[in-house]
Amino acid sequence: MSERKLTSILFDTKLNIAAIMIYTAIMLLISPAFPGVTWFKLGDFTTDVVNYYHTVMIPLALIVILLTARVFNLPKSFQKLMNIATYPVLIFSVIGLVLFYPTAPSLVLANEAAQGIRDVIVVLAAVLLVIGLLIYPFKNKKDLRNTYGSYITVLLASISATIAGTVGMVLEWGNLQNGYLSIPFFQNYVNSIGGTATFLGNAWTMHSHMIPPAIMGGIVGLTALIFGYQKLSSGYRTIVNLGLVISSIGIISMSSMYWISTFGTWVIPAVFTSAGGVNGLALDDTQTGLIGIGAIIAAVGLIKILDSNRGVKYVQLGAIGSWIGAMAAMLGIGFLIEFNEVFYGFGDPTLGAGALYDQAFSDGHLLYIFLMLIISATFFVSLYYFSRNSERSLRLPSYLGISGVVLGFVGLQVYVMDLSWYVEAVGLWLMFLSFVAMILPFIRGKETKAVPLS
């Protein structure tokens, strides 16, 4: 392979996204072969599961970064630096996965180094994205006239996810043998707000609870722009912008709440409590829910811009359906459980008769929403952006994906009601098959002209 061709491949956004899509599909397929990793134990958050989850989702986050930089036409130098990160991130993810299981001290350190390098690369790419988005308005003032909602949402989501990702690295640093002792002033600060154990627990909550809603919120804002909502009539465009502004408010409040509770002594309370304070909605859930509510409002306006071609329309519906599935599961099932914790007992059998049903929701919804639906939304919008001219080849992945989203939600309900996970499993496998079916049309699709942003 010539040097010129190799350089072209390394800097080609579409090919890099395709590489991550292939990698994601392979990782999902082989995940049951790894010790401690199964389809229905994500809610347990064992070390094995957390490690594998990051092996899949950190490279996926890079897809969102690459696509965002491309859509907003950030400086070419920025895009090149982001693209060149693709293969190192994939390679270090695989090395980290392989080295995760051996217990020899030298290999444990090698695993930490490999995954640490990967994490630093992605966070640096995210920081570069934030910088690019911050300077974007100074060069593209006209573009923001009709698309301010999308820009604000994507910018805030990028900042929020970057902060949460950085906190994740701080969390891992604290888990190392000497923790924060290497920087005495930080250790003293941690001690002043409750000690290392308390800080690590709060940091874990911030990292794990903040990144998925932020990324999904950013995907919603990006999708609206890629679908071309700026071409809608003033009324429908206002509806989309209103929904995105509401999501932005949710991102700000959620991020502020987690920041204060992690780096301070404030404990996030429950609201709308009853039954002696047992039943009630966690305040942070109201704000992550606000992000989703804004997405649903935006979807109302975006329905007006669905394509007339069946395959392309179903790709759009697949992306929008991923948001709706997430909100239906969180509000329709998750909030219902929180308002009835006297029965569900927070998943603890000693606190409630329905603890097993609560645990089923924990396992099922984290797998459905925070893994598969985020992948689904990312894949569908990428497919639409790069390959929407390949109309007929878009039908199969769309049929599979939409069916999987619907059946996955129904299966989650069944799982919570009678502890049977088989229906949800079928839905998740349909979604997985849709991911596989997207890869070929994505690669072969003829890229269309860039979406006009004004």
NORSULMO-V510002 format. One record per backbone hydrogen bond with DSSP energy under -1.0 kcal/mol. NH is the residue of the N-H (numbers start at 1). CO is the residue of the C=O. If there is no record, write none. Layout:
[[NH & CO] [NH & CO]]
This chain:
[[6 & 2] [7 & 3] [8 & 4] [9 & 5] [10 & 6] [11 & 7] [12 & 9] [16 & 12] [17 & 13] [18 & 14] [19 & 15] [20 & 16] [21 & 17] [22 & 18] [23 & 19] [24 & 20] [25 & 21] [26 & 22] [27 & 23] [28 & 24] [29 & 25] [30 & 26] [33 & 30] [34 & 31] [37 & 34] [44 & 41] [45 & 42] [50 & 46] [51 & 47] [52 & 48] [53 & 49] [54 & 50] [55 & 51] [56 & 52] [57 & 53] [58 & 54] [60 & 56] [61 & 57] [62 & 58] [63 & 59] [64 & 60] [65 & 61] [66 & 62] [67 & 63] [68 & 64] [69 & 65] [70 & 66] [71 & 67] [72 & 68] [74 & 69] [79 & 75] [80 & 76] [81 & 77] [82 & 78] [83 & 79] [84 & 80] [86 & 83] [89 & 85] [90 & 86] [91 & 87] [92 & 88] [93 & 89] [94 & 90] [95 & 91] [96 & 92] [97 & 93] [98 & 94] [99 & 95] [108 & 104] [109 & 105] [110 & 106] [111 & 107] [112 & 108] [113 & 109] [114 & 110] [115 & 111] [116 & 112] [117 & 113] [118 & 114] [119 & 115] [120 & 116] [121 & 117] [122 & 118] [123 & 119] [124 & 120] [125 & 121] [126 & 122] [127 & 123] [128 & 124] [129 & 125] [130 & 126] [131 & 127] [132 & 128] [133 & 129] [134 & 130] [135 & 131] [139 & 136] [140 & 136] [145 & 142] [151 & 147] [152 & 148] [153 & 149] [154 & 150] [155 & 151] [156 & 152] [157 & 153] [158 & 154] [159 & 155] [160 & 156] [161 & 157] [162 & 158] [163 & 159] [164 & 160] [165 & 161] [166 & 162] [167 & 163] [168 & 164] [169 & 165] [170 & 166] [171 & 167] [172 & 168] [173 & 169] [174 & 170] [175 & 171] [181 & 178] [183 & 180] [187 & 183] [188 & 184] [189 & 185] [190 & 186] [191 & 187] [192 & 188] [194 & 191] [195 & 190] [199 & 195] [200 & 196] [201 & 197] [202 & 198] [203 & 199] [204 & 200] [205 & 201] [206 & 202] [207 & 203] [208 & 204] [209 & 205] [210 & 206] [211 & 207] [214 & 210] [215 & 211] [216 & 212] [217 & 213] [218 & 214] [219 & 215] [220 & 216] [221 & 217] [222 & 218] [223 & 219] [224 & 220] [225 & 221] [226 & 222] [227 & 223] [229 & 224] [231 & 228] [232 & 229] [237 & 233] [238 & 234] [239 & 235] [240 & 236] [241 & 237] [242 & 238] [243 & 239] [244 & 240] [245 & 241] [246 & 242] [247 & 243] [248 & 244] [249 & 245] [250 & 246] [251 & 247] [252 & 248] [253 & 249] [254 & 250] [255 & 251] [256 & 252] [257 & 253] [258 & 254] [259 & 255] [260 & 256] [261 & 257] [262 & 258] [263 & 259] [271 & 281] [274 & 279] [278 & 275] [279 & 274] [280 & 338] [281 & 271] [283 & 269] [286 & 282] [287 & 283] [288 & 284] [289 & 285] [290 & 286] [291 & 287] [292 & 288] [293 & 289] [294 & 290] [295 & 291] [296 & 292] [297 & 293] [298 & 294] [299 & 295] [300 & 296] [301 & 297] [302 & 298] [303 & 299] [304 & 301] [305 & 302] [306 & 303] [313 & 309] [314 & 310] [315 & 311] [316 & 312] [317 & 313] [318 & 314] [319 & 315] [320 & 316] [321 & 317] [322 & 318] [323 & 319] [324 & 320] [325 & 321] [326 & 322] [327 & 323] [328 & 324] [329 & 325] [330 & 326] [331 & 327] [332 & 328] [333 & 329] [334 & 329] [335 & 330] [337 & 333] [338 & 334] [339 & 335] [340 & 337] [343 & 340] [344 & 340] [345 & 341] [347 & 344] [348 & 345] [351 & 348] [352 & 348] [354 & 343] [355 & 352] [358 & 354] [359 & 355] [360 & 356] [361 & 357] [362 & 358] [363 & 359] [364 & 360] [365 & 361] [366 & 362] [367 & 363] [368 & 364] [369 & 365] [372 & 367] [373 & 368] [375 & 371] [376 & 372] [377 & 373] [378 & 374] [379 & 375] [380 & 376] [381 & 377] [382 & 378] [383 & 379] [384 & 380] [385 & 381] [386 & 382] [387 & 383] [390 & 387] [391 & 389] [394 & 391] [395 & 392] [398 & 394] [399 & 395] [400 & 396] [401 & 397] [402 & 398] [403 & 399] [404 & 400] [405 & 401] [406 & 402] [407 & 403] [408 & 404] [409 & 405] [410 & 406] [411 & 407] [412 & 408] [413 & 409] [414 & 410] [415 & 411] [416 & 412] [417 & 413] [418 & 414] [419 & 415] [425 & 421] [426 & 422] [427 & 423] [428 & 424] [429 & 425] [430 & 426] [431 & 427] [432 & 428] [433 & 429] [434 & 430] [435 & 431] [436 & 432] [437 & 433] [438 & 434] [442 & 438] [443 & 439] [444 & 440] [445 & 441]]
